[in-house]
Amino acid sequence: MFHKIANYCKVCYDELAHKTTWPTRAELTHTAMIVLSASLVIALVVFGMDSLFKWVMSMVYPA
């Protein structure tokens, strides 16, 4: 049982250390900026839609 766990850990380490291609710092920064920008755009679109629906509902159901 212990042999199987140790072998599994060894294979996992070998995969991460020698077979995985890690992004460079520049690639990681670029990708993070794309994700942050996309998140901001989506948040602004959702905010705009929410504001529009709120305005429409206030016209349909005046206070």
N, C-alpha and C positions, 0 to 999 in steps of 0.2 A: 504494500500500500504506500509506504513512504517513498519507495523507489519511483512509483508512478507520479507522485506529486513533485518530487525533485526533478524528474525528467521533464515534466510539464513546465516547470519554472525555467529550466534551462532552455527549452525550446522557445518559450515566450521571450526570454532575454535575447536569444540569438535573433529572433524575428525583429525585435525593436532596435537592437544595436547594429545589425548588419544588413538587414533586408528592407528596412523602412527608409523611404526618402523623406527627409524632413525639410520643410521650407526654409529659405534663408530669412534673415531678419527683414530685409527689404520686401520680400514676397508676403511675409506675415503682416507687416505694417500696411502694405497696399491693400491686402484682403480685408484687414480690420477696418480700414477707412471706407471701403466699399460697403461693408456690412453696416457700419454706423450711418453712412449717408442714406442707404436704402431704408434703414429703420426710421430715420428722421423724416424722409419723404412719405413713408407709409403712415407715420404718426400724424403728419400734417394733413394728409388726405382723409384720414379717419376723423380728425378734428373738424375739417371742413364739412364733411358729410354730416357729422353730428350737429354742427351749428345750423346747417341747412334744414335738417329734419326738425330741429327744435323750432326754427322760425316757421316752417310749414305747419307744425302742430299748433303753434301759438295763433296762427291765422285760422285754423280749423276749429280750435277750442279756445276762444278768447277767455282771458282771466276775468 
